[in-house]
């Protein structure tokens, strides 16, 4: 079992790199169909989850390394991705994204209510409080969960099963969405979704990138890595400072806002035209995914199977509603998936999913995830009160 922090980091990055190059090694028709169905990003998620479950590394001993690196690398990755984004074109995406977001929020809330109505006799007395706090997290983020936990006076012992449910169900759902986004053309055709606006934004950015494509140099790589890491570090310090005076957002949210602002503003300058942003941001993207997946221990399922079933009921209901709405409102898979993950995953994963679809659309994932922080606490408290009907 790996207990050394650096060895843990080196191992998960190496495993990820091997999984990424597999489609380049196995080029047969069968292999290519397999990788179309199970792309490297899903392999990374599944592979790292399995290695975590078989205890290839010790979660306690490597926790410090994970905590120290995950958010700083995430912020650096967001900055690099945002350097490629033209927000003026993204604004043209229109109101469907907001419709998708609130559809996801409401369906998640209904999913919690229905799941608790079915399972309340098994989960135990007062479980609605823990689920209400988790609902706030799945509508917004960790800050919303803590706020609801405090408001409902939920102790840590009562929250344990809800956290196990979150740690298992949420990563599996992220993996599912990363897999599903690969079927965007088939889904959009089935839903009769008009993707002209999104496609035109992506295409115009692609053509612009090709027109301005420059030779990749080590100088560019150096300045981009240095700038991304510095922006990440400074933003984290500023986020903590601002949170002390304006606590209506937590420090992580302020940090994301600062990183986002820096990336969007610098994207409008010659700095945003430097070559290498795509390569470096993609590299960091896969490292962040590997870090997140490496903490999902599937063996925890044995500790709270009924809570896991409850989580699956919530997600199945939510996905079903989103699919129905996609068909009725002709919403594309990007809108549905990012709206969903903006609620359940928040700022940590919604931009990642948006980036796997198109790095040009990362700001959409960030903005929608931040909106979740606004509605998460109130939404979770409302759902909690509705679930309290069942006791």
C-alpha positions as YAML, in Angstrom:
chain: A
units: angstrom
residues:
- id: 1
  name: UNK
  ca: [0.00, 0.00, 0.00]
- id: 2
  name: UNK
  ca: [1.33, 3.43, -0.99]
- id: 3
  name: UNK
  ca: [1.57, 5.82, 1.94]
- id: 4
  name: UNK
  ca: [4.10, 8.32, 0.59]
- id: 5
  name: UNK
  ca: [2.38, 11.43, -0.79]
- id: 6
  name: UNK
  ca: [4.67, 11.97, -3.75]
- id: 7
  name: UNK
  ca: [4.57, 8.28, -4.70]
- id: 8
  name: UNK
  ca: [0.75, 8.47, -4.60]
- id: 9
  name: UNK
  ca: [0.77, 11.51, -6.89]
- id: 10
  name: UNK
  ca: [3.28, 9.98, -9.29]
- id: 11
  name: UNK
  ca: [1.29, 6.74, -9.44]
- id: 12
  name: UNK
  ca: [-2.07, 8.28, -10.30]
- id: 13
  name: UNK
  ca: [-0.52, 10.57, -12.91]
- id: 14
  name: UNK
  ca: [1.31, 7.64, -14.50]
- id: 15
  name: UNK
  ca: [-1.85, 5.49, -14.54]
- id: 16
  name: UNK
  ca: [-3.76, 8.36, -16.13]
- id: 17
  name: UNK
  ca: [-1.10, 8.92, -18.78]
- id: 18
  name: UNK
  ca: [-1.14, 5.24, -19.72]
- id: 19
  name: UNK
  ca: [-4.94, 5.27, -20.04]
- id: 20
  name: UNK
  ca: [-4.83, 8.45, -22.15]
- id: 21
  name: UNK
  ca: [-2.44, 6.96, -24.74]
- id: 22
  name: UNK
  ca: [-4.29, 3.63, -25.07]
- id: 23
  name: UNK
  ca: [-6.38, 4.85, -28.06]
- id: 24
  name: UNK
  ca: [-3.10, 5.77, -29.78]
- id: 25
  name: UNK
  ca: [-1.67, 2.30, -29.17]
- id: 26
  name: UNK
  ca: [-4.70, 0.16, -30.01]
- id: 27
  name: UNK
  ca: [-5.96, 1.36, -33.38]
- id: 28
  name: UNK
  ca: [-8.07, -1.60, -34.50]
- id: 29
  name: UNK
  ca: [-11.77, -1.20, -35.30]
- id: 30
  name: UNK
  ca: [-12.87, -3.08, -32.19]
- id: 31
  name: UNK
  ca: [-10.56, -1.02, -30.00]
- id: 32
  name: UNK
  ca: [-11.70, 2.26, -31.50]
- id: 33
  name: UNK
  ca: [-15.35, 1.33, -30.95]
- id: 34
  name: UNK
  ca: [-14.51, 0.45, -27.35]
- id: 35
  name: UNK
  ca: [-12.77, 3.77, -26.78]
- id: 36
  name: UNK
  ca: [-15.70, 5.57, -28.37]
- id: 37
  name: UNK
  ca: [-17.98, 3.92, -25.83]
- id: 38
  name: UNK
  ca: [-15.48, 4.17, -22.95]
- id: 39
  name: UNK
  ca: [-13.21, 7.17, -23.63]
- id: 40
  name: UNK
  ca: [-9.98, 7.73, -21.67]
- id: 41
  name: UNK
  ca: [-11.63, 10.20, -19.31]
- id: 42
  name: UNK
  ca: [-14.04, 7.47, -18.16]
- id: 43
  name: UNK
  ca: [-11.23, 4.92, -17.97]
- id: 44
  name: UNK
  ca: [-9.35, 7.28, -15.68]
- id: 45
  name: UNK
  ca: [-12.35, 7.69, -13.42]
- id: 46
  name: UNK
  ca: [-13.14, 3.98, -13.33]
- id: 47
  name: UNK
  ca: [-9.53, 2.86, -13.09]
- id: 48
  name: UNK
  ca: [-8.58, 5.20, -10.26]
- id: 49
  name: UNK
  ca: [-11.76, 4.35, -8.35]
- id: 50
  name: UNK
  ca: [-10.93, 0.64, -8.60]
- id: 51
  name: UNK
  ca: [-7.31, 1.16, -7.50]
- id: 52
  name: UNK
  ca: [-8.59, 3.21, -4.56]
- id: 53
  name: UNK
  ca: [-11.03, 0.45, -3.62]
- id: 54
  name: UNK
  ca: [-8.34, -2.25, -3.60]
- id: 55
  name: UNK
  ca: [-6.26, 0.02, -1.33]
- id: 56
  name: UNK
  ca: [-3.36, 0.64, -3.68]
- id: 57
  name: UNK
  ca: [-2.78, 3.78, -1.63]
- id: 58
  name: UNK
  ca: [-3.68, 4.71, 1.93]
- id: 59
  name: UNK
  ca: [-6.36, 7.42, 1.96]
- id: 60
  name: UNK
  ca: [-5.36, 8.83, 5.34]
- id: 61
  name: UNK
  ca: [-1.62, 9.02, 4.63]
- id: 62
  name: UNK
  ca: [-2.13, 10.61, 1.20]
- id: 63
  name: UNK
  ca: [-4.93, 12.97, 2.23]
- id: 64
  name: UNK
  ca: [-2.53, 15.85, 2.84]
- id: 65
  name: UNK
  ca: [-1.09, 15.57, -0.67]
- id: 66
  name: UNK
  ca: [-4.59, 15.43, -2.20]
- id: 67
  name: UNK
  ca: [-5.81, 18.42, -0.21]
- id: 68
  name: UNK
  ca: [-2.70, 20.45, -1.01]
- id: 69
  name: UNK
  ca: [-2.83, 19.84, -4.77]
- id: 70
  name: UNK
  ca: [-6.43, 19.32, -5.90]
- id: 71
  name: UNK
  ca: [-7.78, 22.86, -5.62]
- id: 72
  name: UNK
  ca: [-4.58, 24.70, -6.68]
- id: 73
  name: UNK
  ca: [-4.33, 22.52, -9.82]
- id: 74
  name: UNK
  ca: [-8.06, 22.94, -10.46]
- id: 75
  name: UNK
  ca: [-7.75, 26.74, -10.32]
- id: 76
  name: UNK
  ca: [-4.67, 26.68, -12.57]
- id: 77
  name: UNK
  ca: [-6.50, 24.46, -15.05]
- id: 78
  name: UNK
  ca: [-9.51, 26.77, -15.10]
- id: 79
  name: UNK
  ca: [-7.29, 29.77, -15.75]
- id: 80
  name: UNK
  ca: [-5.57, 28.09, -18.69]
- id: 81
  name: UNK
  ca: [-8.87, 26.93, -20.16]
- id: 82
  name: UNK
  ca: [-10.40, 30.37, -19.81]
- id: 83
  name: UNK
  ca: [-7.52, 31.93, -21.73]
- id: 84
  name: UNK
  ca: [-9.02, 30.31, -24.82]
- id: 85
  name: UNK
  ca: [-12.53, 31.62, -24.26]
- id: 86
  name: UNK
  ca: [-14.26, 34.53, -25.95]
- id: 87
  name: UNK
  ca: [-17.06, 35.40, -23.56]
- id: 88
  name: UNK
  ca: [-18.71, 37.69, -26.11]
- id: 89
  name: UNK
  ca: [-19.59, 34.65, -28.20]
- id: 90
  name: UNK
  ca: [-20.65, 32.54, -25.22]
- id: 91
  name: UNK
  ca: [-23.23, 35.15, -24.19]
- id: 92
  name: UNK
  ca: [-25.01, 34.34, -27.43]
- id: 93
  name: UNK
  ca: [-25.89, 30.86, -26.09]
- id: 94
  name: UNK
  ca: [-29.22, 32.24, -24.92]
- id: 95
  name: UNK
  ca: [-31.74, 31.48, -22.13]
- id: 96
  name: UNK
  ca: [-31.87, 27.71, -22.61]
- id: 97
  name: UNK
  ca: [-28.94, 27.27, -20.25]
- id: 98
  name: UNK
  ca: [-30.88, 28.91, -17.39]
- id: 99
  name: UNK
  ca: [-33.94, 26.81, -18.17]
- id: 100
  name: UNK
  ca: [-31.72, 23.73, -18.06]
- id: 101
  name: UNK
  ca: [-30.12, 24.78, -14.77]
- id: 102
  name: UNK
  ca: [-33.36, 25.39, -12.87]
- id: 103
  name: UNK
  ca: [-34.90, 22.25, -14.38]
- id: 104
  name: UNK
  ca: [-31.97, 20.33, -12.90]
- id: 105
  name: UNK
  ca: [-32.34, 22.07, -9.52]
- id: 106
  name: UNK
  ca: [-36.06, 21.35, -9.23]
- id: 107
  name: UNK
  ca: [-35.74, 17.75, -10.40]
- id: 108
  name: UNK
  ca: [-32.98, 17.10, -7.85]
- id: 109
  name: UNK
  ca: [-35.17, 18.51, -5.07]
- id: 110
  name: UNK
  ca: [-38.11, 16.37, -6.18]
- id: 111
  name: UNK
  ca: [-35.77, 13.38, -6.40]
- id: 112
  name: UNK
  ca: [-34.78, 13.78, -2.74]
- id: 113
  name: UNK
  ca: [-38.42, 14.12, -1.70]
- id: 114
  name: UNK
  ca: [-39.56, 11.05, -3.64]
- id: 115
  name: UNK
  ca: [-36.57, 8.93, -2.58]
- id: 116
  name: UNK
  ca: [-37.16, 9.78, 1.09]
- id: 117
  name: UNK
  ca: [-40.88, 9.05, 0.73]
- id: 118
  name: UNK
  ca: [-39.94, 5.56, -0.46]
- id: 119
  name: UNK
  ca: [-37.00, 4.89, 1.87]
- id: 120
  name: UNK
  ca: [-37.75, 6.83, 5.07]
- id: 121
  name: UNK
  ca: [-38.83, 3.73, 6.97]
- id: 122
  name: UNK
  ca: [-35.43, 2.12, 6.30]
- id: 123
  name: UNK
  ca: [-33.06, 5.08, 6.65]
- id: 124
  name: UNK
  ca: [-33.93, 5.79, 10.26]
- id: 125
  name: UNK
  ca: [-35.58, 8.53, 12.28]
- id: 126
  name: UNK
  ca: [-34.60, 12.08, 11.43]
- id: 127
  name: UNK
  ca: [-32.72, 11.09, 8.28]
- id: 128
  name: UNK
  ca: [-34.51, 13.93, 6.48]
- id: 129
  name: UNK
  ca: [-32.19, 16.40, 8.18]
- id: 130
  name: UNK
  ca: [-29.03, 14.77, 6.82]
- id: 131
  name: UNK
  ca: [-30.60, 14.38, 3.39]
- id: 132
  name: UNK
  ca: [-31.72, 18.01, 3.47]
- id: 133
  name: UNK
  ca: [-28.14, 19.11, 4.09]
- id: 134
  name: UNK
  ca: [-26.91, 16.87, 1.28]
- id: 135
  name: UNK
  ca: [-29.65, 18.22, -1.00]
- id: 136
  name: UNK
  ca: [-28.20, 21.69, -0.42]
- id: 137
  name: UNK
  ca: [-24.83, 20.38, -1.52]
- id: 138
  name: UNK
  ca: [-26.28, 18.72, -4.62]
- id: 139
  name: UNK
  ca: [-28.04, 21.95, -5.53]
- id: 140
  name: UNK
  ca: [-25.03, 24.11, -4.77]
- id: 141
  name: UNK
  ca: [-21.88, 23.11, -2.92]
- id: 142
  name: UNK
  ca: [-20.23, 22.19, 0.35]
- id: 143
  name: UNK
  ca: [-20.87, 25.64, 1.83]
- id: 144
  name: UNK
  ca: [-24.62, 25.18, 1.36]
- id: 145
  name: UNK
  ca: [-24.47, 21.78, 3.04]
- id: 146
  name: UNK
  ca: [-22.66, 23.21, 6.08]
- id: 147
  name: UNK
  ca: [-25.15, 26.07, 6.30]
- id: 148
  name: UNK
  ca: [-28.11, 23.67, 6.29]
- id: 149
  name: UNK
  ca: [-26.37, 21.30, 8.71]
- id: 150
  name: UNK
  ca: [-25.99, 24.20, 11.12]
- id: 151
  name: UNK
  ca: [-29.54, 25.46, 10.57]
- id: 152
  name: UNK
  ca: [-31.06, 22.02, 11.22]
- id: 153
  name: UNK
  ca: [-28.57, 21.21, 14.02]
- id: 154
  name: UNK
  ca: [-27.37, 17.97, 12.41]
- id: 155
  name: UNK
  ca: [-24.44, 16.38, 14.25]
- id: 156
  name: UNK
  ca: [-21.47, 14.76, 12.47]
- id: 157
  name: UNK
  ca: [-22.54, 11.23, 13.37]
- id: 158
  name: UNK
  ca: [-25.92, 11.75, 11.70]
- id: 159
  name: UNK
  ca: [-24.22, 13.16, 8.60]
- id: 160
  name: UNK
  ca: [-21.91, 10.15, 8.19]
- id: 161
  name: UNK
  ca: [-24.23, 8.04, 6.02]
- id: 162
  name: UNK
  ca: [-25.19, 11.03, 3.86]
- id: 163
  name: UNK
  ca: [-21.51, 11.75, 3.26]
- id: 164
  name: UNK
  ca: [-20.87, 8.11, 2.33]
- id: 165
  name: UNK
  ca: [-23.78, 8.33, -0.10]
- id: 166
  name: UNK
  ca: [-22.31, 11.52, -1.55]
- id: 167
  name: UNK
  ca: [-18.78, 10.12, -1.83]
- id: 168
  name: UNK
  ca: [-20.01, 7.09, -3.81]
- id: 169
  name: UNK
  ca: [-22.96, 8.37, -5.85]
- id: 170
  name: UNK
  ca: [-21.56, 11.72, -6.94]
- id: 171
  name: UNK
  ca: [-18.29, 10.38, -8.49]
- id: 172
  name: UNK
  ca: [-20.19, 7.59, -10.26]
- id: 173
  name: UNK
  ca: [-22.61, 10.19, -11.63]
- id: 174
  name: UNK
  ca: [-19.75, 12.39, -12.82]
- id: 175
  name: UNK
  ca: [-18.28, 9.37, -14.58]
- id: 176
  name: UNK
  ca: [-21.66, 8.64, -16.16]
- id: 177
  name: UNK
  ca: [-21.97, 12.19, -17.51]
- id: 178
  name: UNK
  ca: [-18.41, 12.18, -18.85]
- id: 179
  name: UNK
  ca: [-19.31, 8.97, -20.67]
- id: 180
  name: UNK
  ca: [-22.68, 10.28, -21.89]
- id: 181
  name: UNK
  ca: [-21.24, 13.49, -23.33]
- id: 182
  name: UNK
  ca: [-19.49, 11.34, -25.92]
- id: 183
  name: UNK
  ca: [-22.88, 10.55, -27.46]
- id: 184
  name: UNK
  ca: [-23.79, 14.19, -28.02]
- id: 185
  name: UNK
  ca: [-24.62, 13.81, -31.73]
- id: 186
  name: UNK
  ca: [-26.98, 10.87, -31.22]
- id: 187
  name: UNK
  ca: [-28.68, 12.46, -28.21]
- id: 188
  name: UNK
  ca: [-29.10, 15.83, -29.89]
- id: 189
  name: UNK
  ca: [-30.58, 14.18, -32.97]
- id: 190
  name: UNK
  ca: [-33.04, 12.21, -30.81]
- id: 191
  name: UNK
  ca: [-34.06, 15.32, -28.86]
- id: 192
  name: UNK
  ca: [-34.24, 17.37, -32.07]
- id: 193
  name: UNK
  ca: [-32.05, 19.91, -30.31]
- id: 194
  name: UNK
  ca: [-30.94, 22.98, -32.15]
- id: 195
  name: UNK
  ca: [-27.22, 23.10, -31.47]
- id: 196
  name: UNK
  ca: [-26.45, 25.69, -34.14]
- id: 197
  name: UNK
  ca: [-25.64, 28.40, -31.61]
- id: 198
  name: UNK
  ca: [-23.33, 26.21, -29.51]
- id: 199
  name: UNK
  ca: [-21.78, 24.63, -32.59]
- id: 200
  name: UNK
  ca: [-21.21, 28.01, -34.21]
- id: 201
  name: UNK
  ca: [-19.49, 29.30, -31.09]
- id: 202
  name: UNK
  ca: [-17.26, 26.24, -30.97]
- id: 203
  name: UNK
  ca: [-16.57, 26.35, -34.70]
- id: 204
  name: UNK
  ca: [-15.76, 30.06, -34.75]
- id: 205
  name: UNK
  ca: [-13.35, 29.61, -31.87]
- id: 206
  name: UNK
  ca: [-11.80, 26.62, -33.59]
- id: 207
  name: UNK
  ca: [-11.29, 28.52, -36.83]
- id: 208
  name: UNK
  ca: [-9.91, 31.50, -34.97]
- id: 209
  name: UNK
  ca: [-7.51, 29.22, -33.10]
- id: 210
  name: UNK
  ca: [-6.35, 27.66, -36.36]
- id: 211
  name: UNK
  ca: [-5.85, 31.06, -37.95]
- id: 212
  name: UNK
  ca: [-3.81, 32.23, -34.98]
- id: 213
  name: UNK
  ca: [-2.03, 28.92, -34.46]
- id: 214
  name: UNK
  ca: [1.58, 29.40, -33.55]
- id: 215
  name: UNK
  ca: [4.48, 27.07, -33.02]
- id: 216
  name: UNK
  ca: [4.58, 25.61, -29.52]
- id: 217
  name: UNK
  ca: [7.73, 26.72, -27.70]
- id: 218
  name: UNK
  ca: [9.16, 25.88, -24.31]
- id: 219
  name: UNK
  ca: [9.09, 29.61, -23.49]
- id: 220
  name: UNK
  ca: [5.31, 29.64, -23.94]
- id: 221
  name: UNK
  ca: [4.92, 26.51, -21.85]
- id: 222
  name: UNK
  ca: [7.07, 28.01, -19.10]
- id: 223
  name: UNK
  ca: [5.23, 31.33, -18.91]
- id: 224
  name: UNK
  ca: [1.82, 29.65, -19.06]
- id: 225
  name: UNK
  ca: [2.63, 27.16, -16.27]
- id: 226
  name: UNK
  ca: [4.18, 29.88, -14.13]
- id: 227
  name: UNK
  ca: [1.29, 32.28, -14.68]
- id: 228
  name: UNK
  ca: [-1.37, 29.63, -14.05]
- id: 229
  name: UNK
  ca: [0.21, 28.49, -10.78]
- id: 230
  name: UNK
  ca: [0.77, 32.09, -9.62]
- id: 231
  name: UNK
  ca: [-2.81, 33.09, -10.46]
- id: 232
  name: UNK
  ca: [-4.01, 30.00, -8.57]
- id: 233
  name: UNK
  ca: [-1.95, 30.85, -5.47]
- id: 234
  name: UNK
  ca: [-2.76, 34.57, -5.43]
- id: 235
  name: UNK
  ca: [-6.45, 33.94, -6.07]
- id: 236
  name: UNK
  ca: [-6.65, 31.51, -3.14]
- id: 237
  name: UNK
  ca: [-5.10, 34.12, -0.82]
- id: 238
  name: UNK
  ca: [-7.39, 36.85, -2.11]
- id: 239
  name: UNK
  ca: [-10.41, 34.55, -1.87]
- id: 240
  name: UNK
  ca: [-9.71, 33.87, 1.80]
- id: 241
  name: UNK
  ca: [-9.14, 37.58, 2.46]
- id: 242
  name: UNK
  ca: [-12.36, 38.70, 0.76]
- id: 243
  name: UNK
  ca: [-14.34, 35.96, 2.50]
- id: 244
  name: UNK
  ca: [-13.36, 37.51, 5.82]
- id: 245
  name: UNK
  ca: [-15.17, 40.72, 4.86]
- id: 246
  name: UNK
  ca: [-17.87, 39.39, 2.52]
- id: 247
  name: UNK
  ca: [-18.82, 35.97, 3.91]
- id: 248
  name: UNK
  ca: [-21.95, 35.45, 1.79]
- id: 249
  name: UNK
  ca: [-19.71, 33.36, -0.49]
- id: 250
  name: UNK
  ca: [-17.17, 30.92, 0.97]
- id: 251
  name: UNK
  ca: [-13.47, 31.36, 0.22]
- id: 252
  name: UNK
  ca: [-13.48, 28.67, -2.47]
- id: 253
  name: UNK
  ca: [-16.26, 30.48, -4.34]
- id: 254
  name: UNK
  ca: [-14.42, 33.80, -4.15]
- id: 255
  name: UNK
  ca: [-11.29, 32.08, -5.40]
- id: 256
  name: UNK
  ca: [-13.13, 30.65, -8.40]
- id: 257
  name: UNK
  ca: [-14.60, 34.09, -9.14]
- id: 258
  name: UNK
  ca: [-11.15, 35.68, -9.08]
- id: 259
  name: UNK
  ca: [-9.60, 32.97, -11.26]
- id: 260
  name: UNK
  ca: [-12.52, 33.24, -13.68]
- id: 261
  name: UNK
  ca: [-12.22, 37.02, -13.89]
- id: 262
  name: UNK
  ca: [-8.45, 36.83, -14.47]
- id: 263
  name: UNK
  ca: [-8.81, 34.21, -17.20]
- id: 264
  name: UNK
  ca: [-11.62, 36.01, -19.02]
- id: 265
  name: UNK
  ca: [-9.88, 39.39, -18.90]
- id: 266
  name: UNK
  ca: [-6.48, 38.08, -20.00]
- id: 267
  name: UNK
  ca: [-8.17, 36.12, -22.79]
- id: 268
  name: UNK
  ca: [-8.94, 39.50, -24.39]
- id: 269
  name: UNK
  ca: [-5.23, 40.41, -24.44]
- id: 270
  name: UNK
  ca: [-2.33, 39.05, -26.52]
- id: 271
  name: UNK
  ca: [-1.55, 36.77, -23.55]
- id: 272
  name: UNK
  ca: [-4.63, 34.76, -24.45]
- id: 273
  name: UNK
  ca: [-3.21, 34.08, -27.90]
- id: 274
  name: UNK
  ca: [-0.14, 32.21, -26.63]
- id: 275
  name: UNK
  ca: [0.15, 28.68, -27.98]
- id: 276
  name: UNK
  ca: [0.10, 25.81, -25.48]
- id: 277
  name: UNK
  ca: [-3.01, 26.67, -23.47]
- id: 278
  name: UNK
  ca: [-4.96, 23.73, -24.91]
- id: 279
  name: UNK
  ca: [-2.22, 21.17, -24.32]
- id: 280
  name: UNK
  ca: [-1.46, 22.32, -20.78]
- id: 281
  name: UNK
  ca: [-5.08, 22.76, -19.71]
- id: 282
  name: UNK
  ca: [-5.94, 19.27, -20.99]
- id: 283
  name: UNK
  ca: [-3.01, 17.79, -19.10]
- id: 284
  name: UNK
  ca: [-4.13, 19.47, -15.88]
- id: 285
  name: UNK
  ca: [-7.72, 18.44, -16.59]
- id: 286
  name: UNK
  ca: [-6.82, 14.75, -16.57]
- id: 287
  name: UNK
  ca: [-4.68, 15.14, -13.45]
- id: 288
  name: UNK
  ca: [-7.55, 16.82, -11.58]
- id: 289
  name: UNK
  ca: [-9.96, 14.08, -12.69]
- id: 290
  name: UNK
  ca: [-7.47, 11.46, -11.51]
- id: 291
  name: UNK
  ca: [-7.14, 13.16, -8.12]
- id: 292
  name: UNK
  ca: [-10.91, 13.31, -7.61]
- id: 293
  name: UNK
  ca: [-11.43, 9.69, -8.68]
- id: 294
  name: UNK
  ca: [-8.58, 8.48, -6.51]
- id: 295
  name: UNK
  ca: [-10.57, 9.28, -3.36]
- id: 296
  name: UNK
  ca: [-13.71, 7.30, -4.27]
- id: 297
  name: UNK
  ca: [-13.50, 4.09, -2.26]
- id: 298
  name: UNK
  ca: [-16.23, 1.77, -3.54]
- id: 299
  name: UNK
  ca: [-15.84, -0.51, -0.52]
- id: 300
  name: UNK
  ca: [-17.77, 2.10, 1.50]
- id: 301
  name: UNK
  ca: [-20.90, 0.77, -0.16]
- id: 302
  name: UNK
  ca: [-21.03, -1.99, 2.42]
- id: 303
  name: UNK
  ca: [-21.44, 0.52, 5.25]
- id: 304
  name: UNK
  ca: [-24.66, 2.11, 4.06]
- id: 305
  name: UNK
  ca: [-26.36, 0.17, 1.25]
- id: 306
  name: UNK
  ca: [-29.80, 1.67, 1.87]
- id: 307
  name: UNK
  ca: [-28.40, 5.19, 1.64]
- id: 308
  name: UNK
  ca: [-26.67, 4.27, -1.59]
- id: 309
  name: UNK
  ca: [-29.96, 2.99, -3.01]
- id: 310
  name: UNK
  ca: [-31.56, 6.27, -1.96]
- id: 311
  name: UNK
  ca: [-28.89, 8.18, -3.83]
- id: 312
  name: UNK
  ca: [-29.40, 6.08, -6.93]
- id: 313
  name: UNK
  ca: [-33.17, 6.69, -6.79]
- id: 314
  name: UNK
  ca: [-32.52, 10.44, -6.67]
- id: 315
  name: UNK
  ca: [-30.14, 10.34, -9.62]
- id: 316
  name: UNK
  ca: [-32.34, 8.04, -11.73]
- id: 317
  name: UNK
  ca: [-35.34, 10.31, -11.14]
- id: 318
  name: UNK
  ca: [-33.28, 13.41, -11.94]
- id: 319
  name: UNK
  ca: [-31.84, 11.94, -15.14]
- id: 320
  name: UNK
  ca: [-35.26, 10.73, -16.26]
- id: 321
  name: UNK
  ca: [-36.80, 14.18, -15.79]
- id: 322
  name: UNK
  ca: [-33.90, 15.85, -17.63]
- id: 323
  name: UNK
  ca: [-34.22, 13.42, -20.55]
- id: 324
  name: UNK
  ca: [-37.99, 14.06, -20.77]
- id: 325
  name: UNK
  ca: [-37.45, 17.82, -20.67]
- id: 326
  name: UNK
  ca: [-34.70, 17.54, -23.27]
- id: 327
  name: UNK
  ca: [-37.16, 15.85, -25.59]
- id: 328
  name: UNK
  ca: [-39.99, 18.30, -24.89]
- id: 329
  name: UNK
  ca: [-37.90, 21.48, -24.95]
- id: 330
  name: UNK
  ca: [-35.38, 20.23, -27.54]
- id: 331
  name: UNK
  ca: [-32.42, 20.78, -25.22]
- id: 332
  name: UNK
  ca: [-28.99, 19.53, -26.27]
- id: 333
  name: UNK
  ca: [-26.89, 17.20, -24.14]
- id: 334
  name: UNK
  ca: [-24.38, 19.92, -23.24]
- id: 335
  name: UNK
  ca: [-27.15, 22.04, -21.70]
- id: 336
  name: UNK
  ca: [-28.60, 19.08, -19.78]
- id: 337
  name: UNK
  ca: [-25.32, 17.60, -18.59]
- id: 338
  name: UNK
  ca: [-23.61, 20.82, -17.52]
- id: 339
  name: UNK
  ca: [-26.80, 22.10, -15.86]
- id: 340
  name: UNK
  ca: [-27.01, 18.83, -13.94]
- id: 341
  name: UNK
  ca: [-23.39, 18.78, -12.86]
- id: 342
  name: UNK
  ca: [-23.43, 22.50, -12.02]
- id: 343
  name: UNK
  ca: [-25.89, 21.49, -9.30]
- id: 344
  name: UNK
  ca: [-24.48, 18.16, -8.13]
- id: 345
  name: UNK
  ca: [-20.79, 18.75, -8.76]
- id: 346
  name: UNK
  ca: [-20.48, 22.52, -8.38]
- id: 347
  name: UNK
  ca: [-17.43, 24.53, -9.36]
- id: 348
  name: UNK
  ca: [-15.12, 21.54, -9.00]
- id: 349
  name: UNK
  ca: [-16.60, 19.40, -11.74]
- id: 350
  name: UNK
  ca: [-19.05, 21.38, -13.93]
- id: 351
  name: UNK
  ca: [-16.20, 23.23, -15.69]
- id: 352
  name: UNK
  ca: [-14.40, 19.91, -16.12]
- id: 353
  name: UNK
  ca: [-17.41, 18.43, -17.91]
- id: 354
  name: UNK
  ca: [-17.82, 21.58, -20.00]
- id: 355
  name: UNK
  ca: [-14.15, 21.36, -20.90]
- id: 356
  name: UNK
  ca: [-14.48, 17.78, -22.13]
- id: 357
  name: UNK
  ca: [-17.24, 18.97, -24.50]
- id: 358
  name: UNK
  ca: [-15.42, 22.12, -25.55]
- id: 359
  name: UNK
  ca: [-12.83, 24.06, -23.58]
- id: 360
  name: UNK
  ca: [-14.33, 27.22, -25.07]
- id: 361
  name: UNK
  ca: [-17.48, 26.60, -23.02]
- id: 362
  name: UNK
  ca: [-15.82, 26.32, -19.60]
- id: 363
  name: UNK
  ca: [-17.20, 29.72, -18.43]
- id: 364
  name: UNK
  ca: [-20.74, 28.39, -18.88]
- id: 365
  name: UNK
  ca: [-20.00, 25.58, -16.42]
- id: 366
  name: UNK
  ca: [-18.45, 28.01, -13.94]
- id: 367
  name: UNK
  ca: [-21.28, 30.55, -14.09]
- id: 368
  name: UNK
  ca: [-23.95, 27.87, -13.70]
- id: 369
  name: UNK
  ca: [-22.08, 26.25, -10.80]
- id: 370
  name: UNK
  ca: [-21.82, 29.61, -9.02]
- id: 371
  name: UNK
  ca: [-25.55, 30.09, -9.48]
- id: 372
  name: UNK
  ca: [-25.96, 26.86, -7.52]
- id: 373
  name: UNK
  ca: [-24.39, 28.50, -4.47]
- id: 374
  name: UNK
  ca: [-27.12, 31.14, -4.58]
- id: 375
  name: UNK
  ca: [-30.05, 28.69, -4.58]
- id: 376
  name: UNK
  ca: [-28.49, 25.74, -2.72]
- id: 377
  name: UNK
  ca: [-29.15, 26.73, 0.90]
- id: 378
  name: UNK
  ca: [-32.73, 27.89, 0.40]
- id: 379
  name: UNK
  ca: [-33.54, 24.98, -1.89]
- id: 380
  name: UNK
  ca: [-32.10, 22.41, 0.50]
- id: 381
  name: UNK
  ca: [-34.01, 23.85, 3.47]
- id: 382
  name: UNK
  ca: [-37.29, 23.78, 1.51]
- id: 383
  name: UNK
  ca: [-36.74, 20.15, 0.50]
- id: 384
  name: UNK
  ca: [-35.79, 19.25, 4.09]
- id: 385
  name: UNK
  ca: [-39.04, 20.70, 5.41]
- id: 386
  name: UNK
  ca: [-41.01, 18.80, 2.78]
- id: 387
  name: UNK
  ca: [-39.27, 15.53, 3.72]
- id: 388
  name: UNK
  ca: [-39.98, 16.16, 7.43]
- id: 389
  name: UNK
  ca: [-43.63, 15.35, 6.68]
- id: 390
  name: UNK
  ca: [-42.64, 11.68, 6.72]
- id: 391
  name: UNK
  ca: [-40.73, 12.03, 10.00]
...
